[in-house]
Amino acid sequence: MILVFGGSGQLGQELTRAAAARNVALLALSRTESDIANPAAVDAAMAQHRPALVVNAAAYTKVDLAESEPEAARAGNETGPANLAAACEAAGIPLVHVSTDYVFDGTKPKAYVESDPIAPLGIYGQTKAAGEAAVRKAVRHVILRTAWVYGEFGNNFLKTMLRLAATRDELRVVADQRGCPTSTRDLAYAILKIAPRLTARDEVWGTYHYAGSGVTTWYDFARRIVATQAPLTGRSPAVHPITTAEYPTPARRPANSELDCHLFERTFGFHGRPWIEETDAITRALVGARS
């Protein structure tokens, strides 16, 4: 059985749905059911459910708010993963931990590989980097760095663009940051796909990049979302490119969040789905669900 912490988040909910569709035994615990920042709660959940694999889908993801809430960010992104790593190491259970492109500073001109030095720009990235370091203390671990996550559950960029497209005639979106949009359903599929190799104790431990195929900007990501929803809603707001400097935020963002995922593909034999296909499908699903 796979035990997921962070079950009420966008990835946790997607894992629950994906596992049910594939008849995979999986239990997802919300923060109220087991807060990973509480080592006693983690130990109790592990003792009660005795999983074959643990997935950490829990995290503090409020990038800007982290600048003023560093302790909360550390609890979710560093202390929590450390507790899970310790519990998994003690029980000899493999751990999958989801991390982020924000461990990099975005100054590299090409895609980031797993061995590139990290240099997070803000509190969120710093705490996620510290969480990675904590997880590496568990022998049997896989860290999946991903980027620009979106899907049908929770809060994310795609859902924000749909909400704004329904009420505004013009959208202004940053065009000088690039990355690889990754759908939660694609990420959930990847985790379930590699799970049998991890429970079989294959020697595939370590850090990998896994993201949707293709690279784009927030601006072009938004244009795709708006274009896809237009024939379904009748709404076609203009989307204008702006610079990062024109949209200041408390936390600095990497200008380049492109992740090179070839190591994952060579090791596990598949890669992320094209972001355009996933964006179109999820946009249609969300618009259809509310119509």
Backbone hydrogen bonds, N-H to C=O, Kabsch-Sander energy under -0.5 kcal/mol:
donor,donor_aa,acceptor,acceptor_aa,energy
2,I,25,A,-2.3
3,L,53,L,-2.8
4,V,2,I,-0.6
4,V,27,L,-3.0
5,F,55,V,-2.5
6,G,29,L,-1.6
7,G,29,L,-3.3
9,G,6,G,-1.4
12,G,6,G,-0.5
13,Q,9,G,-2.6
14,E,10,Q,-1.3
15,L,11,L,-2.7
16,T,12,G,-1.9
17,R,13,Q,-2.1
18,A,14,E,-2.9
19,A,15,L,-2.7
20,A,16,T,-1.9
21,A,17,R,-2.0
22,R,18,A,-1.2
23,N,20,A,-0.8
24,V,19,A,-2.7
26,L,24,V,-0.6
27,L,2,I,-2.7
29,L,4,V,-3.3
29,L,27,L,-0.5
34,S,30,S,-2.1
36,I,34,S,-0.6
38,N,35,D,-2.2
42,V,38,N,-2.0
43,D,39,P,-2.6
44,A,40,A,-2.2
45,A,41,A,-2.1
46,M,42,V,-2.4
47,A,43,D,-2.3
48,Q,44,A,-2.3
49,H,45,A,-2.4
50,R,46,M,-2.1
52,A,1,M,-2.8
53,L,1,M,-1.3
54,V,94,P,-2.2
55,V,3,L,-2.7
56,N,96,V,-3.4
57,A,5,F,-2.5
57,A,55,V,-1.0
61,T,59,A,-0.7
63,V,61,T,-1.6
66,A,62,K,-2.1
67,E,64,D,-1.4
68,S,65,L,-1.5
69,E,65,L,-1.1
73,A,69,E,-2.1
74,R,70,P,-2.5
75,A,71,E,-2.3
76,G,72,A,-2.0
77,N,73,A,-2.6
78,E,74,R,-2.2
79,T,74,R,-2.8
80,G,75,A,-1.8
82,A,78,E,-2.0
83,N,79,T,-2.2
84,L,80,G,-2.3
85,A,81,P,-2.8
86,A,82,A,-2.3
87,A,83,N,-2.3
88,C,84,L,-2.8
89,E,85,A,-2.6
90,A,86,A,-2.2
91,A,87,A,-1.7
92,G,88,C,-1.1
93,I,88,C,-2.4
95,L,140,R,-1.9
96,V,54,V,-2.8
97,H,95,L,-0.5
97,H,142,V,-2.7
98,V,56,N,-1.5
99,S,97,H,-0.6
99,S,144,L,-3.1
101,D,146,T,-1.3
103,V,100,T,-1.1
104,F,101,D,-2.0
112,Y,258,E,-2.9
116,D,113,V,-1.7
119,A,103,V,-2.1
126,Q,122,G,-2.5
127,T,123,I,-2.8
128,K,124,Y,-2.2
129,A,125,G,-2.3
130,A,126,Q,-2.1
131,G,127,T,-2.0
132,E,128,K,-2.0
133,A,129,A,-2.0
134,A,130,A,-1.9
135,V,131,G,-2.3
136,R,132,E,-2.0
137,K,134,A,-1.3
138,A,135,V,-2.1
139,V,137,K,-0.5
141,H,139,V,-1.2
142,V,95,L,-2.5
143,I,206,G,-2.4
144,L,97,H,-2.8
144,L,142,V,-0.6
145,R,143,I,-0.7
145,R,208,Y,-3.2
146,T,99,S,-1.5
146,T,144,L,-0.5
150,Y,182,T,-2.0
160,T,156,N,-2.1
161,M,157,F,-2.6
162,L,158,L,-2.0
163,R,159,K,-2.1
164,L,160,T,-2.5
165,A,161,M,-2.6
166,A,162,L,-1.2
167,T,164,L,-1.2
168,R,164,L,-2.4
171,L,238,A,-3.1
173,V,171,L,-0.5
173,V,240,H,-2.6
175,A,242,I,-2.9
178,R,255,A,-2.5
179,G,216,T,-2.6
182,T,147,A,-0.5
182,T,148,W,-1.9
184,T,150,Y,-2.6
187,L,183,S,-2.3
188,A,184,T,-2.9
189,Y,185,R,-1.9
190,A,186,D,-2.1
191,I,187,L,-2.1
192,L,188,A,-2.4
193,K,189,Y,-2.5
194,I,190,A,-2.1
195,A,191,I,-1.2
197,R,194,I,-0.7
198,L,194,I,-1.5
199,T,195,A,-2.7
200,A,196,P,-1.4
201,R,198,L,-1.4
202,D,197,R,-2.5
204,V,202,D,-2.3
206,G,141,H,-2.2
208,Y,143,I,-3.1
210,Y,145,R,-2.8
212,G,180,C,-0.6
213,S,273,R,-2.1
216,T,179,G,-2.5
218,W,177,Q,-1.1
219,Y,174,V,-1.3
221,F,217,T,-2.6
222,A,218,W,-2.5
223,R,219,Y,-2.4
224,R,220,D,-1.9
225,I,221,F,-2.0
226,V,222,A,-2.7
227,A,223,R,-2.4
228,T,224,R,-2.1
229,Q,225,I,-2.1
230,A,226,V,-1.6
232,L,229,Q,-1.0
233,T,229,Q,-2.1
234,G,230,A,-3.1
236,S,234,G,-0.5
238,A,169,D,-2.4
240,H,171,L,-3.6
240,H,238,A,-0.5
242,I,173,V,-2.0
246,E,243,T,-0.7
247,Y,244,T,-1.4
255,A,105,D,-0.6
257,S,178,R,-3.2
257,S,255,A,-0.5
260,D,112,Y,-3.3
261,C,259,L,-0.6
265,E,261,C,-2.0
266,R,262,H,-2.8
267,T,263,L,-2.1
268,F,264,F,-3.0
269,G,265,E,-2.0
272,G,211,A,-0.5
275,W,213,S,-2.6
278,E,274,P,-2.0
279,T,275,W,-2.7
280,D,276,I,-2.4
281,A,277,E,-2.3
282,I,278,E,-2.6
283,T,279,T,-2.4
284,R,280,D,-2.3
285,A,281,A,-2.1
286,L,282,I,-2.5
287,V,283,T,-2.6
288,G,284,R,-2.6
289,A,285,A,-1.8
290,R,286,L,-1.1
291,S,287,V,-0.7
291,S,288,G,-0.5
